């Protein structure tokens, strides 16, 4: 990733974003990549190299709280409505009228809200691992925890409670190698036992469980990512805005005529070995919501599909775009 192609921009609400920007060539479209937790624009490195070489325009920010972007401590600053406005401010600054947006993890949440708030600015939407999230998603976390425990034997979102605790950031930083190996697992099955359930991740960190790196991350890449990510105090606000109810209240500001499923082409790339963002329920939800507007692809990957299956993801995205979003 060419550091000379990074810029800094202050949005209308006064927060500064650090982002990668490269103009298109030969009439290629512009792609906006939005990462999730815990990531920075660095986790799109394989996509940036691939699409930059093919002449696509690129806008790839460090999202709020990460990397070179500002890290506000106020949880309310992480409302989707505000972050979406930040992203549109950035597009305006770059003089970009319409782009294709690709989201992963919490980047998929922002991709979803961009579709609700600013559909006129986006040609199409792609979601990796985590699909479209309707407004008001996860408004009853306690009920979701109970339901998933009964259905799966573990709570899908139990770690949200730990991430929302005071002092969670210190535990994470004190056990960083453990955190990294749990979040980027050698074997994604450990998410069922050591990460997802209520209390599981905290216990795993305090026990300093450390596994080998997955095949798709080198020691050097781990060091680069770690320097950009630490400390994780600000990024935890992406969870606190959910568990506090602020996000659900914020979603009520979406205009009623824009709160429905996007009327635009959508690609969803499911990760079959992601044991938190479960592939099959999402595939079924998108079939029900989108019908023929949604193209669904599946890869035998864990959550970090753009890293572990970079070539497949790149070719899927390129084929979808070049094929007229079909």
Order of alpha helices (4+ residues) and beta strands (2+ residues): beta-beta-beta-alpha-beta-alpha-beta-alpha-beta-alpha-alpha-alpha-alpha-alpha-alpha-alpha-alpha-beta-alpha-beta-alpha-alpha
